[in-house]
Amino acid sequence: MGLVFGDIGTSPIYTLTVIFIITPPTFQNVLGILSLVFWTLIILVTIEYTFLAMSLSSKGEGGIIVLKEILRSSIKRGRSIVFITFLGYVGVSLLMGDGVITPAISILSAVEGLELIPGIGHIEQSTIVLITIIITLFLFSVQSRGTDKVAASFGPIMLLWFLSLFLSGAISLFKNPQVLTAISPYYAIEFMTHNGITGFFVLSEVILCATGGEAIYADMGHLGREPIRRAWYIVFFALVINYFGQGAFLLEHVGKYNNFNILFTMIKSQAQFLYIPFLILTLMATIIASQAMISAMFSLVYQGIRTYIFPLMRVKYTSTHLKSQIYIAAVNWILLVAVILMILIFRKSQNLAAAYGFAVTMTMAISTFFMIWIFYRFKIKWKVAIALFVFTVNLIFLVAVIFKIPHGGYWSIIIALIPLLTIRIWTGGNRAVHKAFRALPIDTFITSFDQLYATGNVLPGTALFFTKDLDTIPPYMVHCTISSNIIYEHNILISIATMDKPFGMQKLFEPEITEGLSGLEVQIGYQEKVDVMKVLKELQIEPKVMFYGVDDVHTKKATLKIFSLIKRITPNFVQFLDLPYQKLHGVITRIEI
C-alpha cells in the first residue's frame, strides 16, 4: 500500500473537484461521473494491470520496458523490432513526464487544504505555492539518505489514509445511499450520449482516478504479484466508497460549496475537530505518493542505463538488502527543478490537472498494445479479445485527453521530449561510434599477439582489458599490446553484457584463448549491480592492472556534437562499475563520426 498505491490513492483529493468545475453537479451528472470513475478503475486498472499485465513478467519483473523486451525476444528481426523499440522509448519518456507532474499536483492539492482550517481564512496563492516548494525541496533533499529507512512507515500511514477515505465516504453514503446505483454502466453510457463534446472534456479529467496504475505493474518485481493484487482489492474498495461518498455529499449540498475541494469540505462538515489531523495525514500521503514516483524514476532510469538507452550516471545503493533502493543524483536534481517549474507555472492543482492525464493515458495505450501483440504471438486468443476491449477504452480516453493539449497538456509532451531526445541522441551516437570503431577480429589479433608473447618479453602479473565482447579487440587494446608492446604474463579480456531479463548473473570463463590470453564474459540482468572485484575473486583472478578505453569523439554533425558532450560529462563505465582506481589505466582513442 505504501510503495505501490500512493499515486492512485491520493487521486480522490482532486479528481471529482476538477470534474465538477467544468460540469454542473446535477443528479444525473453526479451518477454518470461516478459510474465513469467506477468503470475506469475496473477496466483500466483492475483488468488492464492486475489481470492482464501481471500475467506477463520476466523473472517476476514488470513494467513497460519488460513488456518491450518480452515482445522483442519473440520477434527476431525486421521493421517490427524498430517499431517496438520506438514505442517503448515513447512509453518510457511519457512515464518520466508523468513523474514530474505527480509530485507537483499531489503536494499542491494537499497544501491547498490549509484554506479550510477553521479560523485561518483566505491564504494568498503565492503563500500556498511557497509552502509547496518548501515541502518539495525537503522531499528531494533527503533522497540521498535512501527511502529504505522511512519506507517502514509508508504502509501504516497509507493504511490509515485508506481507512480515512473509506470511513469518510461511508458516512456520506449512509445519508444518501441512492448514489450506489451508479455502479450500473447505464449511467456512464447515458452521461456520454447526452453530453456530447462536454462528455469528452469530462472524460479527460475522469482518467485522473486511474493515474498510478502503471506502478501496480512496475513494482511487481519488488513486492510480488499476489501481495499487490490482494492489496489492490482493499484499495479499490476504499477508493470507490470515497468517490461515491463525495458524490453523495455533493448532491446533499448542491450550490453551497462552489469551487471548493469536495473531499476537504466533506471531512470538515463531518467532524470539524478532525480536519487538521486529516490534513496532516493528507500531506503525508501525498509526500509518500511523490516518494513512490521519485523511486520509480530512479528504477526506470537505472533500467535505461543497463539497456544502453540512457547515458551512464553515478548510482548510489542506499540499502544493503533491497535491490530496488537506489539513488541517482543527476535524476534527483533534474526532477526537482522540473517539479518546481511546474508548481510555479500552474500555481493551482486545478490548473495542473489540465496538463495531467495525457502522458498516463498514452502510456496505458502503449502497454495494452504491447499486451495484445504478446498474447497474439503466444496464441492466447481469449486474452487477445479482452486486451482489444481494454485498448478500445484506452483509445477513447486518449481522444478525450487530446483536448487537454492546448490547455496545458502540451507540458507533458515537452517534458517527455527531453528523455526521448536524450534516448535518440545517445542510441544514435553509440551506433555511429560502433560503425566508426576499427575493432580487430580476435583471430587477426591472436596472430600478432602470439608472435610478441613468444619473445618472452612480458611483464609479471595479470592485466585485465575491458572489451564489448570476446570476438573483437577494441583499438585501445591493439595500441597497448601490439603497438606499445605492453604484454603481461597473464592477459584477460573481460566483457560485461546485459541480459534481456532483470535479474541473474552468468560467468563464462575461457581459460586459454591462446597462450597468455584468457577471456571472461559476465552476463547480468539489467537491474543487477555487478561487483567485478567479487567475480574476479571467485575465479581466483588477482589483476595487477586494469586497462579500459576512453572514446574521444569528434564530429561536425549537431546531434552527434550533443552526444559527444554528454559522453564527456557523464561517468565512464569503469566509474559506474566502481573499480579500484589505483589499478586503472585509461587509454584514449580518437574517433571521427
C-alpha positions in Angstrom: 0.0 0.0 0.0 2.8 2.4 0.8 5.1 1.8 -2.1 2.6 0.9 -4.9 -0.7 2.7 -4.3 0.5 6.2 -3.2 -0.3 7.9 -6.5 -3.7 6.3 -7.3 -4.6 6.5 -3.6 -4.3 10.3 -3.5 -6.4 10.8 -6.6 -9.6 11.4 -4.6 -8.1 14.7 -3.3 -8.6 16.4 -6.7 -10.4 14.2 -9.2 -14.1 15.0 -8.5 -13.2 18.6 -7.6 -11.7 19.2 -11.0 -14.5 17.4 -12.8 -17.3 19.4 -11.2 -15.6 22.7 -12.0 -16.4 22.0 -15.7 -19.8 20.4 -15.3 -22.8 21.2 -13.0 -23.4 18.7 -10.1 -26.9 17.7 -11.1 -28.3 14.3 -10.0 -27.8 12.7 -13.5 -24.3 14.2 -13.9 -23.2 13.0 -10.5 -24.4 9.5 -11.1 -22.9 9.5 -14.6 -19.5 10.6 -13.5 -19.4 8.2 -10.5 -20.3 5.4 -12.9 -17.4 6.5 -15.3 -15.0 6.6 -12.3 -16.1 3.1 -11.1 -15.7 1.5 -14.6 -12.5 3.3 -15.3 -11.0 1.7 -12.2 -12.4 -1.7 -13.2 -11.2 -1.6 -16.9 -8.0 0.5 -16.9 -6.6 -0.6 -13.5 -8.1 -3.9 -12.4 -8.4 -5.7 -15.8 -5.5 -4.0 -17.6 -2.9 -4.1 -14.9 -3.8 -6.6 -12.1 -5.2 -9.2 -14.5 -3.7 -8.8 -18.0 -0.3 -7.1 -17.4 0.6 -9.0 -14.2 0.2 -12.3 -16.1 3.2 -11.2 -18.1 6.6 -10.9 -16.4 10.3 -11.6 -16.9 11.7 -13.3 -13.7 8.8 -11.7 -11.8 9.6 -8.2 -13.1 7.0 -5.9 -14.7 6.8 -2.5 -16.4 6.8 -1.1 -19.9 10.5 -1.9 -20.5 9.8 -5.6 -19.6 6.8 -5.7 -22.0 9.1 -4.3 -24.7 11.8 -6.9 -24.0 9.2 -9.8 -23.9 7.9 -8.7 -27.3 11.3 -8.1 -28.8 12.5 -11.6 -27.8 9.6 -13.2 -29.6 10.3 -11.3 -32.8 13.8 -11.9 -34.1 14.3 -9.3 -36.8 12.7 -6.9 -39.2 11.0 -3.5 -39.1 8.7 -4.7 -36.2 11.8 -4.5 -33.9 12.4 -0.9 -34.8 8.7 0.0 -34.2 8.5 -1.9 -30.9 11.7 -0.2 -29.7 10.5 3.3 -30.7 7.1 2.7 -28.9 8.9 1.5 -25.8 11.1 4.7 -25.8 8.0 6.8 -26.1 6.3 5.0 -23.2 9.4 5.4 -21.0 9.6 9.1 -21.8 5.9 9.7 -21.1 6.2 7.9 -17.8 9.0 10.2 -16.9 6.8 13.2 -17.9 4.2 11.8 -15.5 6.9 11.6 -12.8 7.3 15.4 -12.9 3.6 16.2 -12.7 2.6 13.7 -10.0 4.6 15.3 -7.1 3.6 18.8 -8.2 -0.2 18.1 -8.3 -0.2 15.8 -5.2 1.6 18.1 -2.8 -0.1 21.3 -4.2 -3.6 19.8 -3.8 -2.8 18.8 -0.1 -1.4 22.3 0.8 -4.5 24.0 -0.7 -6.5 22.3 2.1 -4.9 24.8 4.6 -7.5 27.4 3.5 -10.3 25.3 5.1 -8.7 25.2 8.6 -11.2 26.9 10.9 -10.2 30.5 11.7 -7.4 30.7 9.2 -9.4 32.4 6.5 -8.1 33.2 3.0 -4.5 32.3 2.2 -2.7 34.0 -0.7 -2.0 31.7 -3.6 1.7 32.8 -3.5 1.9 31.5 0.1 0.4 28.1 -0.9 3.0 27.9 -3.7 5.8 28.8 -1.4 4.8 26.2 1.2 4.5 23.6 -1.6 8.0 24.4 -2.9 9.5 24.2 0.7 7.9 20.7 1.1 9.2 19.7 -2.3 12.7 20.9 -1.6 12.7 18.9 1.7 11.4 15.7 -0.1 14.1 15.8 -2.7 16.9 16.8 -0.3 16.5 13.6 1.8 16.6 11.2 -1.2 20.3 10.5 -1.0 19.8 9.0 2.5 17.6 6.3 1.0 13.9 5.6 1.3 14.7 2.3 3.0 14.9 4.0 6.4 11.5 5.7 6.1 9.7 3.0 3.9 8.7 1.1 7.0 6.3 3.9 8.0 4.7 4.1 4.5 2.5 1.1 4.9 0.9 2.1 8.3 0.4 5.7 7.1 -1.2 4.7 3.8 -3.4 2.1 5.6 -4.6 4.9 7.9 -5.2 7.1 4.8 -7.3 4.4 3.0 -9.2 3.8 6.2 -10.0 7.5 6.5 -11.1 7.6 2.8 -13.4 4.6 3.4 -14.9 5.9 6.7 -15.5 9.5 5.4 -17.1 8.1 2.2 -19.2 5.6 4.1 -20.6 8.3 6.4 -21.8 10.4 3.4 -23.1 7.3 1.7 -25.1 6.3 4.7 -27.0 9.7 4.4 -27.6 9.4 0.6 -27.2 5.7 -0.4 -29.0 6.1 -3.8 -25.8 7.1 -5.5 -24.7 3.4 -5.3 -26.9 2.8 -8.3 -24.1 4.5 -10.3 -22.3 1.1 -10.2 -24.5 0.3 -13.3 -22.7 1.1 -16.5 -26.0 2.5 -17.8 -25.4 5.9 -16.1 -21.9 6.2 -17.6 -23.2 5.5 -21.1 -26.2 7.8 -20.6 -23.9 10.6 -19.5 -21.6 10.3 -22.5 -24.5 10.1 -25.0 -26.3 13.1 -23.5 -23.3 15.4 -23.1 -21.5 15.1 -26.5 -18.3 17.1 -26.6 -18.7 18.2 -23.0 -18.7 14.5 -22.1 -15.3 14.1 -23.7 -13.9 17.1 -21.7 -15.2 15.4 -18.6 -13.6 12.0 -19.7 -10.2 13.8 -19.9 -10.5 14.5 -16.2 -12.0 11.1 -15.2 -8.7 9.5 -16.2 -7.1 11.2 -13.1 -8.7 8.5 -10.9 -6.5 5.9 -12.7 -3.2 7.7 -12.6 -0.6 5.4 -10.9 -2.0 2.3 -12.5 1.4 1.6 -14.2 3.0 1.5 -10.7 0.9 -1.6 -9.9 2.7 -3.5 -12.7 6.1 -1.8 -12.5 6.6 -2.7 -8.8 5.6 -6.3 -9.2 9.2 -7.4 -9.2 9.9 -5.7 -5.9 6.9 -7.0 -4.0 5.4 -9.9 -5.8 2.2 -10.5 -7.9 -0.1 -11.8 -5.2 0.6 -9.3 -2.4 -0.1 -6.4 -4.9 -3.3 -8.0 -6.2 -4.6 -8.6 -2.6 -3.7 -5.1 -1.5 -5.4 -3.6 -4.6 -8.8 -5.2 -3.7 -8.7 -3.3 -0.4 -7.5 -0.1 -2.0 -10.1 -0.3 -4.8 -12.9 -0.8 -2.2 -11.7 2.3 -0.2 -11.4 4.4 -3.3 -14.9 3.5 -4.7 -16.6 4.1 -1.3 -14.9 7.5 -1.0 -15.7 8.6 -4.6 -19.3 7.6 -4.1 -19.3 9.3 -0.7 -18.1 12.6 -2.3 -20.8 12.2 -4.9 -23.5 11.8 -2.1 -22.1 14.8 -0.2 -22.2 16.9 -3.3 -25.8 16.1 -4.1 -26.8 16.9 -0.5 -25.0 20.3 -0.6 -25.5 21.5 -4.2 -24.8 25.2 -4.6 -23.2 25.6 -1.1 -19.6 24.7 -1.9 -18.8 26.1 -5.4 -15.1 25.7 -6.4 -14.1 24.2 -3.1 -12.2 20.9 -2.7 -15.0 18.3 -2.2 -13.0 15.9 -0.1 -11.7 18.5 2.4 -15.1 20.2 2.6 -16.8 16.8 3.2 -14.4 16.0 6.1 -14.8 19.4 7.6 -18.6 19.1 7.6 -18.5 15.6 9.2 -16.1 16.3 12.1 -14.5 19.8 12.2 -12.1 18.8 15.1 -10.7 16.0 12.9 -10.0 18.3 9.9 -6.4 19.3 10.9 -5.3 15.7 11.7 -6.8 14.7 8.3 -5.0 17.5 6.6 -1.7 16.3 8.1 -2.5 12.8 7.0 -3.3 14.0 3.5 0.1 15.8 3.3 1.9 12.7 4.5 0.0 10.6 1.9 0.9 13.0 -0.9 4.6 13.0 0.1 4.5 9.2 0.1 2.8 9.3 -3.4 5.6 11.6 -4.6 8.3 9.5 -3.0 7.0 6.4 -4.7 7.1 8.2 -8.1 10.6 9.5 -7.5 11.8 6.0 -6.6 10.1 4.7 -9.8 12.0 7.3 -11.8 15.3 6.1 -10.3 14.4 2.5 -11.2 13.3 3.5 -14.7 16.5 5.4 -15.5 18.6 2.6 -14.0 16.9 0.1 -16.3 17.5 2.5 -19.2 21.2 2.7 -18.3 21.5 -1.1 -18.1 19.8 -1.5 -21.5 22.0 1.3 -23.1 19.3 3.8 -23.9 20.5 6.3 -21.3 24.0 7.7 -20.6 25.9 6.2 -17.6 25.2 8.0 -14.3 26.5 7.5 -10.8 24.2 5.2 -8.9 24.2 5.1 -5.1 22.8 1.9 -3.5 21.1 3.0 -0.3 20.1 -0.4 1.0 22.2 -3.5 1.7 19.2 -5.9 1.3 16.8 -4.2 -1.2 18.0 -4.1 -4.8 15.3 -1.5 -5.7 16.6 1.1 -3.2 18.9 3.3 -5.3 19.7 7.0 -5.7 20.8 8.8 -8.8 21.8 12.3 -8.0 21.5 13.7 -11.6 17.9 12.4 -11.9 17.0 13.7 -8.4 18.1 17.3 -9.1 16.7 17.5 -12.7 13.4 16.1 -11.4 13.4 18.7 -8.5 13.9 21.6 -10.9 11.2 20.3 -13.3 8.7 19.8 -10.4 9.3 23.3 -9.0 8.9 24.7 -12.5 5.5 23.0 -12.9 4.4 24.4 -9.5 5.4 28.0 -10.4 3.8 27.8 -13.9 0.5 26.3 -12.9 0.2 27.6 -9.3 -3.1 25.7 -8.6 -3.8 21.9 -8.6 -6.9 22.6 -10.8 -4.6 24.2 -13.4 -2.2 21.3 -13.2 -5.0 18.8 -13.8 -5.3 20.3 -17.3 -1.7 19.1 -18.0 -2.2 15.8 -16.2 -3.5 12.7 -17.9 -2.1 12.8 -21.5 1.1 11.0 -20.5 -0.7 8.5 -18.3 -3.3 7.6 -21.0 -0.7 7.3 -23.8 1.5 5.0 -21.6 -1.5 2.9 -20.8 -2.4 2.6 -24.5 1.2 1.6 -25.5 1.3 -1.0 -22.7 -2.1 -2.5 -23.8 -0.9 -2.5 -27.5 2.2 -4.5 -26.4 0.0 -6.9 -24.4 -2.3 -7.6 -27.5 0.8 -8.3 -29.6 2.3 -10.6 -27.0 -0.9 -12.5 -26.4 -1.3 -12.9 -30.2 2.3 -14.2 -30.5 1.7 -16.7 -27.7 -1.7 -17.7 -29.2 -3.7 -16.8 -26.1 -6.8 -15.8 -28.0 -9.2 -15.1 -25.1 -6.7 -12.7 -23.6 -6.3 -11.0 -27.0 -10.1 -10.4 -27.0 -10.0 -8.8 -23.5 -6.9 -6.8 -24.3 -8.6 -5.5 -27.5 -11.6 -4.3 -25.5 -9.3 -2.6 -22.9 -7.3 -1.0 -25.8 -10.5 0.4 -27.3 -11.4 2.0 -24.0 -7.8 3.4 -23.8 -8.2 4.9 -27.3 -11.5 6.6 -26.2 -9.7 8.2 -23.3 -6.8 9.1 -25.5 -9.0 11.0 -27.9 -10.5 12.8 -24.8 -7.2 13.9 -23.4 -6.1 15.3 -26.7 -8.5 18.2 -25.9 -6.1 18.9 -22.9 -3.1 19.6 -25.1 -3.9 23.3 -25.8 -4.8 23.9 -22.1 -1.5 22.8 -20.5 -1.3 19.2 -21.8 1.5 20.3 -24.1 3.7 20.4 -21.0 3.6 16.6 -20.6 4.7 16.4 -24.2 7.5 18.9 -23.7 8.7 17.1 -20.5 8.6 13.7 -22.3 10.5 15.1 -25.3 13.6 15.7 -23.1 14.2 12.0 -22.2 13.0 10.9 -25.7 15.6 13.1 -27.4 18.2 12.0 -24.9 17.5 8.4 -25.8 17.5 9.2 -29.5 20.8 11.1 -29.4 22.5 8.6 -27.1 21.5 5.4 -29.0 22.2 7.1 -32.4 25.6 8.3 -31.2 26.5 4.9 -29.9 25.5 3.3 -33.3 27.7 5.9 -35.1 30.7 5.2 -32.7 30.2 1.4 -33.3 30.4 1.9 -37.1 33.5 4.0 -36.8 35.1 1.8 -34.3 38.0 0.0 -36.0 37.9 -3.1 -33.9 40.2 -6.1 -34.8 38.8 -9.6 -35.2 40.1 -11.9 -32.4 41.8 -14.3 -34.9 43.8 -11.5 -36.5 44.8 -10.2 -33.1 45.9 -13.6 -31.9 48.4 -13.9 -34.8 50.3 -10.7 -33.7 49.8 -11.4 -30.0 51.4 -14.9 -30.3 54.5 -13.6 -32.1 55.1 -10.9 -29.4 54.3 -13.3 -26.5 56.7 -15.9 -27.9 59.6 -13.4 -27.5 59.3 -13.8 -23.7 59.5 -10.0 -23.3 56.4 -9.9 -20.9 55.7 -8.1 -17.7 54.9 -10.1 -14.5 51.4 -10.3 -13.2 47.9 -10.2 -14.6 46.4 -7.5 -16.8 42.6 -7.0 -17.4 41.4 -5.5 -20.7 37.7 -4.3 -20.8 36.1 -5.1 -24.2 32.5 -5.1 -25.5 32.7 -8.8 -26.5 35.3 -11.5 -26.7 35.1 -11.8 -30.5 36.6 -8.4 -31.3 39.5 -6.4 -29.9 39.0 -2.7 -29.3 41.5 -0.2 -30.8 42.9 0.9 -27.4 44.0 -2.7 -26.7 45.7 -3.0 -30.1 47.5 0.2 -29.3 48.5 -1.0 -25.8 49.7 -4.5 -26.7 50.7 -4.7 -30.4 51.8 -1.1 -30.9 53.3 -0.4 -27.5 54.4 -3.9 -26.6 52.7 -3.8 -23.2 52.1 -7.6 -22.7 51.7 -9.2 -19.3 52.3 -12.7 -18.2 48.6 -13.3 -18.0 46.2 -11.1 -20.1 42.4 -11.4 -19.7 39.7 -9.9 -21.9 36.7 -9.1 -19.8 33.3 -8.3 -21.2 30.2 -7.3 -19.2 27.0 -8.0 -21.2 23.4 -7.0 -20.1 20.8 -9.7 -20.5 17.1 -9.1 -21.5 15.9 -10.3 -18.1 16.1 -8.1 -15.0 18.0 -10.3 -12.6 20.5 -13.1 -12.6 24.2 -13.5 -13.4 26.2 -15.9 -15.6 30.0 -16.2 -15.7 31.6 -17.7 -18.8 35.4 -18.1 -18.4 37.7 -19.2 -21.3 40.9 -20.1 -19.5 43.1 -20.2 -22.7 42.1 -18.4 -25.9 45.8 -18.7 -26.7 48.9 -18.9 -24.6 48.9 -15.9 -22.2 45.4 -14.8 -23.2 42.1 -15.7 -21.5 38.5 -14.4 -21.7 35.8 -13.7 -19.2 32.2 -12.8 -20.1 29.9 -11.7 -17.3 26.2 -11.6 -18.3 24.0 -9.8 -15.8 20.3 -8.8 -15.6 19.5 -5.1 -16.4 18.6 -4.4 -12.8 21.5 -6.2 -11.2 24.5 -4.5 -9.6 27.7 -6.2 -10.7 30.6 -6.4 -8.3 33.5 -7.1 -10.8 36.1 -7.5 -8.0 33.9 -10.1 -6.3 33.5 -12.0 -9.5 37.3 -12.0 -10.1 37.9 -13.1 -6.5 35.5 -16.1 -7.1 37.6 -17.1 -10.1 40.9 -16.5 -8.2 42.0 -13.7 -10.6 44.2 -11.1 -9.0 44.7 -8.3 -11.6 47.8 -6.1 -11.3 46.4 -3.5 -13.7 43.1 -2.9 -15.5 43.0 -1.2 -18.9 40.0 0.4 -20.4 39.3 2.6 -23.5 38.1 6.2 -23.5 36.5 7.5 -26.6 37.4 11.0 -27.8 34.6 11.7 -30.2 35.0 14.3 -32.9 32.2 15.2 -35.3 30.7 18.0 -37.4 27.0 16.9 -37.0 24.9 18.9 -34.5 23.2 15.9 -32.8 26.5 14.0 -32.6 28.2 17.0 -31.0 25.5 16.9 -28.3 26.3 13.1 -28.0 30.0 13.9 -27.6 29.2 16.5 -24.9 27.0 14.0 -23.0 29.8 11.4 -23.3 32.4 13.8 -21.8 30.3 15.0 -18.8 28.9 11.6 -17.8 30.9 9.0 -16.0 32.9 6.4 -17.9 31.7 2.8 -17.4 34.6 2.0 -15.1 33.3 4.6 -12.7 29.9 3.0 -13.0 31.4 -0.3 -12.1 33.2 1.2 -9.0 36.6 -0.4 -9.6 39.8 0.2 -7.6 41.2 3.4 -9.1 44.8 2.6 -8.2 44.8 -0.3 -10.7 43.0 1.5 -13.6 44.6 2.9 -16.7 42.5 4.7 -19.3 43.7 4.7 -22.9 42.2 7.4 -25.2 41.1 6.6 -28.7 40.1 9.4 -31.1 37.0 8.6 -33.1 35.7 10.6 -36.1 32.0 10.2 -36.7 
